[in-house]
Amino acid sequence: MTMTHLTDVELVDLLDGTLASSRERHLDACDSCRATAASMREAVARVADVEPSEPSPLFWEHLSARVHEGVRGAEISEPARWFGWAQAANARWAIAGALLTVLLVAGVWRASAPVPGNVASSVTTASIANVTPDVDHDAFDPETPGDPVDDEAWALVRTVADDVSWDDAAAEGFGVRPGSVEHAMARLTGDERSELLRLLAAETKQPGA
Amino acid sequence: MLTRAWMGSVSPEWTIRVDGGGDTAALDPSWADADDRTLVALCLSGRREAFTVIVERHRRQVYQLCYRYIGNHEDAADLAQDALIRAFKGLKGFKGESSLATWLYRIAVNVCLNRLALKTPRSEPLEPGERVDLGAERPDVALLRDERAAEVRAAIRQLPPKQRATLILRVYHDLPHEEIAGILGSSVGAAKANLFHALANLKKLLR
């Protein structure tokens, strides 16, 4: 019988009833894992017990009417090919210039900026000190200081990217490791993000962009 | 011009006016039984009124996802509307690799995440008129249940964004971890870990 405690993922599997029986037997000998599993089941039961909000029947009619108004006259657009315009030769030069500018600006800032002390102490922390942040094994931690989720530049990028499927992006030749972009964004300083936002805004105002 | 067809449930005899241009198209009675992929294909082939059926079919789940995520009716209604309009405009992006419901959830979650990034949603007091009528429930029992529900909703709203989305999609919408991972752009392991931490955080918040 193994004494290795169940991992987070295994505890979720236990909740789902998909944990391997060999690992499930660990519970027989481990008060700690048993207590954690019971605690999780209790939390799920409490959450599941909350009735869904049920607006009046009129609300659904109103919502449908609002959606209808919203789509009236709207076109079903082609899947966003927001890199398509970038294939023009002059656009490529513009992009290369913009990226070079960003890199130069970032390099100058990094070279001239004083070495930071305790960065974490100078930024706003999460509203609930005890809450464990999101887990993302592939990418950035969205609840860390300087959270891109709360970042205006990142919000703009995400809004633009909303309509782009991974398939379309891949078809355009973009294939990045999951989380790479978030990681890169997370490493930018506030000033660098502001500059990136300014450059993105300037690029989107270009004729034909 | 808006006519009654968009104001109520799908009904064979109802008609809708498309694009305000005077072209009136009837809803085919068979669409009520058509699967989602067929309806999407109809929309893409120019029968855009088939989107009415899609909205009728999925509006409740989309709204409830937004409500649970954002925590107030007014914002949830705006977000559900936004998500459904985005879905219509982006129908060509639906490849059929997931169910239409999952695809709509993905759009709704993105809309909610964007809203969170841009503004803090209002909190909403209990609205007894909007609660489900559970019949002959004693008033004190109903009050206690409402209070406990409000506590849980408030605790969910305090979870980090991805944990919140993961919990809602798993517990309320019963999505498998693989689909949740697809919606949030993470691995299955990360989705499960987020669920674990969401539940652990809830326990702390609900003490």
HADDOCK unambig.tbl for C-alpha pairs under 7 A between the chains (distance, minus, plus):
assign (segid A and resid 8 and name CA) (segid B and resid 193 and name CA) 5.63 0.50 0.50
assign (segid A and resid 8 and name CA) (segid B and resid 196 and name CA) 5.93 0.50 0.50
assign (segid A and resid 9 and name CA) (segid B and resid 189 and name CA) 6.47 0.50 0.50
assign (segid A and resid 9 and name CA) (segid B and resid 192 and name CA) 5.50 0.50 0.50
assign (segid A and resid 9 and name CA) (segid B and resid 193 and name CA) 5.58 0.50 0.50
assign (segid A and resid 12 and name CA) (segid B and resid 192 and name CA) 6.29 0.50 0.50
assign (segid A and resid 12 and name CA) (segid B and resid 196 and name CA) 6.33 0.50 0.50
assign (segid A and resid 40 and name CA) (segid B and resid 199 and name CA) 5.95 0.50 0.50
assign (segid A and resid 40 and name CA) (segid B and resid 200 and name CA) 6.93 0.50 0.50
assign (segid A and resid 43 and name CA) (segid B and resid 199 and name CA) 5.94 0.50 0.50
assign (segid A and resid 43 and name CA) (segid B and resid 202 and name CA) 6.82 0.50 0.50
assign (segid A and resid 43 and name CA) (segid B and resid 203 and name CA) 6.25 0.50 0.50
assign (segid A and resid 47 and name CA) (segid B and resid 152 and name CA) 6.42 0.50 0.50
assign (segid A and resid 48 and name CA) (segid B and resid 171 and name CA) 6.34 0.50 0.50
assign (segid A and resid 48 and name CA) (segid B and resid 172 and name CA) 6.74 0.50 0.50
assign (segid A and resid 50 and name CA) (segid B and resid 149 and name CA) 5.23 0.50 0.50
assign (segid A and resid 53 and name CA) (segid B and resid 130 and name CA) 6.79 0.50 0.50
assign (segid A and resid 53 and name CA) (segid B and resid 131 and name CA) 6.09 0.50 0.50
assign (segid A and resid 54 and name CA) (segid B and resid 130 and name CA) 5.93 0.50 0.50
assign (segid A and resid 54 and name CA) (segid B and resid 131 and name CA) 6.07 0.50 0.50
assign (segid A and resid 54 and name CA) (segid B and resid 132 and name CA) 6.11 0.50 0.50
assign (segid A and resid 55 and name CA) (segid B and resid 130 and name CA) 5.28 0.50 0.50
assign (segid A and resid 56 and name CA) (segid B and resid 130 and name CA) 6.68 0.50 0.50
assign (segid A and resid 61 and name CA) (segid B and resid 7 and name CA) 4.55 0.50 0.50
assign (segid A and resid 61 and name CA) (segid B and resid 8 and name CA) 5.24 0.50 0.50
assign (segid A and resid 62 and name CA) (segid B and resid 7 and name CA) 6.68 0.50 0.50
assign (segid A and resid 63 and name CA) (segid B and resid 81 and name CA) 6.65 0.50 0.50
assign (segid A and resid 64 and name CA) (segid B and resid 6 and name CA) 5.92 0.50 0.50
assign (segid A and resid 64 and name CA) (segid B and resid 7 and name CA) 6.42 0.50 0.50
assign (segid A and resid 64 and name CA) (segid B and resid 55 and name CA) 6.85 0.50 0.50
assign (segid A and resid 65 and name CA) (segid B and resid 6 and name CA) 5.49 0.50 0.50
assign (segid A and resid 65 and name CA) (segid B and resid 7 and name CA) 5.79 0.50 0.50
assign (segid A and resid 66 and name CA) (segid B and resid 81 and name CA) 6.77 0.50 0.50
assign (segid A and resid 67 and name CA) (segid B and resid 81 and name CA) 5.56 0.50 0.50
assign (segid A and resid 67 and name CA) (segid B and resid 84 and name CA) 6.68 0.50 0.50
assign (segid A and resid 67 and name CA) (segid B and resid 85 and name CA) 5.97 0.50 0.50
assign (segid A and resid 68 and name CA) (segid B and resid 6 and name CA) 6.83 0.50 0.50
assign (segid A and resid 70 and name CA) (segid B and resid 85 and name CA) 6.14 0.50 0.50
assign (segid A and resid 71 and name CA) (segid B and resid 85 and name CA) 5.96 0.50 0.50
assign (segid A and resid 72 and name CA) (segid B and resid 18 and name CA) 6.66 0.50 0.50
assign (segid A and resid 72 and name CA) (segid B and resid 19 and name CA) 4.83 0.50 0.50
assign (segid A and resid 73 and name CA) (segid B and resid 19 and name CA) 4.51 0.50 0.50
assign (segid A and resid 74 and name CA) (segid B and resid 89 and name CA) 6.99 0.50 0.50
assign (segid A and resid 75 and name CA) (segid B and resid 89 and name CA) 6.19 0.50 0.50
assign (segid A and resid 76 and name CA) (segid B and resid 88 and name CA) 6.45 0.50 0.50
assign (segid A and resid 76 and name CA) (segid B and resid 89 and name CA) 4.30 0.50 0.50
assign (segid A and resid 76 and name CA) (segid B and resid 90 and name CA) 6.10 0.50 0.50
assign (segid A and resid 76 and name CA) (segid B and resid 91 and name CA) 6.48 0.50 0.50
assign (segid A and resid 77 and name CA) (segid B and resid 89 and name CA) 5.58 0.50 0.50
assign (segid A and resid 77 and name CA) (segid B and resid 90 and name CA) 5.98 0.50 0.50
assign (segid A and resid 77 and name CA) (segid B and resid 92 and name CA) 6.99 0.50 0.50
assign (segid A and resid 78 and name CA) (segid B and resid 92 and name CA) 6.08 0.50 0.50
assign (segid A and resid 79 and name CA) (segid B and resid 90 and name CA) 6.43 0.50 0.50
assign (segid A and resid 79 and name CA) (segid B and resid 92 and name CA) 5.84 0.50 0.50
assign (segid A and resid 79 and name CA) (segid B and resid 93 and name CA) 5.09 0.50 0.50
assign (segid A and resid 131 and name CA) (segid B and resid 201 and name CA) 5.43 0.50 0.50
assign (segid A and resid 132 and name CA) (segid B and resid 197 and name CA) 6.37 0.50 0.50
assign (segid A and resid 132 and name CA) (segid B and resid 201 and name CA) 6.44 0.50 0.50
assign (segid A and resid 133 and name CA) (segid B and resid 160 and name CA) 6.09 0.50 0.50
assign (segid A and resid 134 and name CA) (segid B and resid 160 and name CA) 5.96 0.50 0.50
assign (segid A and resid 134 and name CA) (segid B and resid 162 and name CA) 5.94 0.50 0.50
assign (segid A and resid 134 and name CA) (segid B and resid 163 and name CA) 5.72 0.50 0.50
assign (segid A and resid 134 and name CA) (segid B and resid 194 and name CA) 5.85 0.50 0.50
assign (segid A and resid 135 and name CA) (segid B and resid 190 and name CA) 5.89 0.50 0.50
assign (segid A and resid 135 and name CA) (segid B and resid 193 and name CA) 6.29 0.50 0.50
assign (segid A and resid 135 and name CA) (segid B and resid 194 and name CA) 5.34 0.50 0.50
assign (segid A and resid 136 and name CA) (segid B and resid 186 and name CA) 6.54 0.50 0.50
assign (segid A and resid 136 and name CA) (segid B and resid 190 and name CA) 5.12 0.50 0.50
assign (segid A and resid 137 and name CA) (segid B and resid 190 and name CA) 5.55 0.50 0.50
assign (segid A and resid 138 and name CA) (segid B and resid 186 and name CA) 6.47 0.50 0.50
assign (segid A and resid 138 and name CA) (segid B and resid 187 and name CA) 6.89 0.50 0.50
assign (segid A and resid 143 and name CA) (segid B and resid 160 and name CA) 6.78 0.50 0.50
assign (segid A and resid 149 and name CA) (segid B and resid 117 and name CA) 5.64 0.50 0.50
assign (segid A and resid 150 and name CA) (segid B and resid 117 and name CA) 4.61 0.50 0.50
assign (segid A and resid 151 and name CA) (segid B and resid 117 and name CA) 6.88 0.50 0.50
assign (segid A and resid 155 and name CA) (segid B and resid 114 and name CA) 6.25 0.50 0.50
assign (segid A and resid 155 and name CA) (segid B and resid 117 and name CA) 6.41 0.50 0.50
assign (segid A and resid 163 and name CA) (segid B and resid 90 and name CA) 6.61 0.50 0.50
assign (segid A and resid 165 and name CA) (segid B and resid 93 and name CA) 6.74 0.50 0.50
